[in-house]
Amino acid sequence: MSHVFPRNSKAPPPMVARGQGPYLYDTTGKSYLNCGDAAVSCLGHGDPHVTGAITAQLDQVAFAHTGFFTSDPAERLAERLVAAAPEGLDRVYVVSGGSEAMESALKLARQYVIESGQPTRTRVIARRQSYHGNTLGALATGGNAARRAPFDPLLMEVSHVSPCYAYRGQAEGEPDAVYVDRLIAELEAEIDALGPETVLAFVAEPVVGATLGAVPPVADYFARVREVCDRHGILLIFDEVMCGMGRTGTMFAAEHYGAVPDICAIAKGLGAGYQPIGAMMCSARIHDTIRDGSGFFQHGHTYLGHPVACAAALAVLERLLDDRVLDRVTPVGEALHDALADRFGQHAHVGDIRGVGLFRAIELVRDRGTKAPFDPADKVHARLKAAAFEAGLICYPMGGTVDGTQGDHVLLAPPFILEDAQVGELVDKLDRAMQAVFA
Ligand code: PLP
């Protein structure tokens, strides 16, 4: 009997034996094309440059507490990340994952307003149908009803406005500019209702991942959001935990959308699964306010700036930037989009095929004409996940796309090393799974 506490006690998973390139293998020898481990595995498995960097660092020093030391890999990683980031993100706070990065972002925002003489700012505005992590602050910030529900009484109060979700939010024939005007008016109305002097931060995923399925913004939505935040002195926090680190074709998703955040959370692809690591990046203004004030960020975890995790992340960046693996994301992503459109564009239950770079999704509907979702009791997303796994494909289907309860989509986040033939394999396996579910 296993003593592991599994995610799903009703369906314990098979045992993984090894990974190579884009494939994982279980102990029976079955292979799985890994396109859905929540957008972590950007380099595939067994990358010798990354594993070599990890073992070399272990031979030097595995751990040194940041209360006493900085380390060479932490310094070099921070330097590389700042050089790769949009102008303005200047400091890097290395943690162990995405939720920790978001938690750090929220607490840094609060400490910054205190130290800059704006203590009335306590309220966070985020968007419905977002996910920002599972620790209590990050969960409260996220706008996914189902994930929040059991813990609601424990969560801080956060305002949630509409996401920029063209497939369902934009009226038929409505120009992008008019749709964006409506979203900005809704945000401004919420700021007014709360009182601008009470608003701390606006939080958003530039491209929404798990809870909406690879939804990029429309037109100049984020440039307009940035302008609203600046006008009211509100901090803009981007959660690039899933969409960052090259997933959309640029190192930071923000680069596409004309807005630089004050604070940005990254994780997942940062360590590419070789080490658990995340980071919070912030502007010099925020860092310097605290440096020149209390001098101490009232936060921290034991494994901040872990040298082995930093060495792994640095090696990942070297692969992405020096070996130009990043350059594959846009062309392979477009090939994947075309292959999905060819195969599923006319499918009776495919409502939308969307995304950017190697961050793609299909929204599944009962009726294409009306966009009516399936009955949540049908568990379409769960059945698709199981059928795809059976077919040897790891993808990331989720339910609740429409409102947290209704709706289904499947997110595809393959490694950047995916070959042309493997694009075909992905689509073939997904097709087999779709046929099994919709037979
Ligand atoms: N933010 C986003 C956008 C995510 O997709 C996730 C995880 O899926 C998180 C935060 C939380 O990251 P972690 O699971 O590493 O804590």
Residues whose N, C-alpha, C, O or C-beta is under 5 A from the ligand:
A	BS01	PLP	G97 G98 S99 E100 Y131 H132 G133 E205 G209 A210 D239 V241 M242 A267
